[in-house]
């Protein structure tokens, strides 16, 4: 399942990316590493970005980017240190 499929308020663990090296490098710079946990805060209306929380920071990801991040839904935040 990809990040775009997750409902607002849910926690996820990042599993993998579907993109090239530059795409992976950019996500790693943002702190979106495989194994890390994130929470989907909201989906903007009318095709707008997805707002997520990672490492107590909020990030806005375009829907195209969010659709290329493979995740699994988890029940609670994990210790991702």
N, C-alpha and C positions, 0 to 999 in steps of 0.2 A: 504494500500500500504506500502511496506517496503522501507527502506532507499536505498537499492540497485537499486530500480526502478526510482529514482529521477535523472534528468539530471544535469550536471555540471552547477554551477552558481545559482541554485534555492535555495530558503529558505524553510525550513520545521519546523514544530512543532512536537516534539516527543510526541507520544501518549502512547505507552506501549512497553514492552519487551516481547519476547517469549523465556523464559528460566527460569532456576532455581534461587534459592536465590544467589548462588555464582556469576552467570552471572549478575544478577541485581546489586549486591554489587559492582562488578568491574566497571560497566557502571556508577554507581553513583559516584564512586571515580574519574572517568574521567570528571564528570560534566554533564553527559548525563541524566538529570532527565526528567520525564514526565512533559510536559508543557514548557520545554526549547526550544529555537529556535536554529537552526544550519543552516549552508549553506554548500552545497556540492561544493567543490572546483574542484575536478576532479576524474575521474575513471582511475586508472593506467591500462595500456594495459596488455594483456596476463594473465588475471585473477589476477592481482595485487590488492593491497589495494585501498580503497576509502579514499580520503583526504577530511576532513570536517573541518569547523571552528565553534568553540563553545566558547563563552566567550572570543573572540579575541585571541584564541589559535588554533593552527592547530593540528588535530589528524588524524592518519592513522588507519583505521579500516579494518580488513580483511573482505573479501566478506561474509564469513559465519556469522560473527558478524553482519554486516550491514543488512543481510537478515532477522535477528531476531529482528530488531528494527522497530516497526510500527510507521509511520509518516503520517502527512498530509501536502500537499504543501500549502504555503502561499505566498502572493504577496510581502511582505516586511518584514524586520526584526521586531521582536516584543520586547517589553521591558520585559525581563525574569528575573527580579530581585526578 
